[in-house]
Amino acid sequence: MVIFFLISFITNIIGPLIPEIIQSFSLSLSAAAILPFSFFIAYGLFSIPSGYLIEVYGEKKIIIFGLFVSLTGSMFFSLYTNYVSGIISLLLIGTGMSILQVAINPLLRSTTNAENFAFFSIMGQFFFGLASFFSPIFYVEISNNNLINLLYDFSPKWIAIYWTFSIISLMLIFIISISRFPKKNHKEEKIQYDTLKNILNNKWSYIYFFGIFFYVGTEQGINTWTSQFLYSYHNVDPQNEGAKVISFFWGNMTIGTLIGLVLIKLFDSRKLLIFLSSMSILILSFGLFGEKRIAIIAIPTLGLSISSMWSIIIALALNSFKKNHGTVSGIMMTGIAGGAIYPFIIGFLGDFYELKLGLMILYISLLYILFLGWISKPKVLNKKVNLNWLNSIISLKKSN
C-alpha cells in the first residue's frame, strides 16, 4: 500500500504541473506533452524485462532497484531544472515506477490469494487515489507557503515536489531493505522462451493489454490536460482552482475505491466494469460540453466512475492465467504506455485543432473498456459475499 501511495504521488502530480512547466520553459502544448510521454513510455520499454527479472531475483531486490532508479531521476531534475533534463529525468522516474508497478501486483496477488486479489487491488487503488488527492494540494501549499519559501527559495517553486519525492524514495529504500518479504521459489516460475511465446500467442494477453492501455490513457488524459482545458475554455486559474479540480478528481477516485470495495463483494467484476464505463461516458460528455459550473463538477466526478476500473482489469488479466504472473504482470504493465500516447495525441490535436477535440478520444478508450466487460472470461471469478441468508429472509417474508 505504501508503494501504491508513492507511485501515485509522483505520477499524478505531472498534470497539475503542466501549465506551470509550460510557462517556466515557454513550451507549446506538443512540447509539454513530451514530458508525460517520456515518463509513461518507460512502462512500454521496461515492464516486460521487469517481469522477467522479478521471476529470477524476487520482488524485494527489484523493488529496491526500482526505487534507486526513480531516485536518480528525481535528483537529476531537482539539481538541473530545464526542459531537456526534465525529459531525461522523467524517463528515469518512469522506469523506476514501471518496475514498482510490475513487482507490486503479483506480490499482492500471492499474499492475498487469487480470489481476493480484486478486493485488495481496489484497496491499493484507494491508497493510489489518496496520494493523488494529496499531491496537488501539497503543490499548492508549497507554492503559497511563505515559511517554506523563506527557508529555501525553490526556483521554480514546483521543483519542491521532486525534492520531496527524493527524500521519500530514500526512506523507502531503507524500509524495504530491512523488511521481511514472503518467501517464494522463483526458480519454479522462471520464465522460459517457450512460456513467454505461449503467453504472447494467447489472444487474452493482447485483449487485457489494450484494456490497461486505454484505461491509463483515459486517466492520464484527464490528469494531464484538465487544468489546461479549464483554463482555455473557462478561464480557470491553473495554479489554484485548476490544481484543486485535479485534487478533487483524485479525491473522488479515493472515495470511489471505497465504494468499489463494497461493490466487488456484491457483483461480478465484469458486470461492474460495464456499469462503470457506461457511467463514465455520460459524465465525460457533461465535462467536455457543459458550461463552467458543470465542467468543474463533472470532471472530478469522473474519478468516482473510473476508480475501480484499473483493479478490475488487472484482476481479470492475472486470473485468466494459471502461472507466470510476474511475466503476465510485465506484459500488462506495458499497457501503461497508454499514459504516454494519449496525453501526447491530445496535446498534438490541441495545437493543430482544439483541446476539446483532443479530449474526445477518451470516448474510444471508455468504449473499449465497456467491450472488455462483455467478453472477459477469467479462470477465477472474484469472491463475493454469500447473500443466500438475505434471499431466505425475503422469501420467508413473501410466504408469510
PyMOL commands that set and color helices and strands:
alter all, ss='L'
color gray80, all
select helices_A, chain A and resi 2-11+14-25+29-57+59-79+83-112+114-144+146-151+157-178+186-189+193-201+203-234+238-263+269-289+292-306+309-318+325-352+355-359+362-375+388-399
alter helices_A, ss='H'
color red, helices_A
deselect
rebuild
show_as cartoon
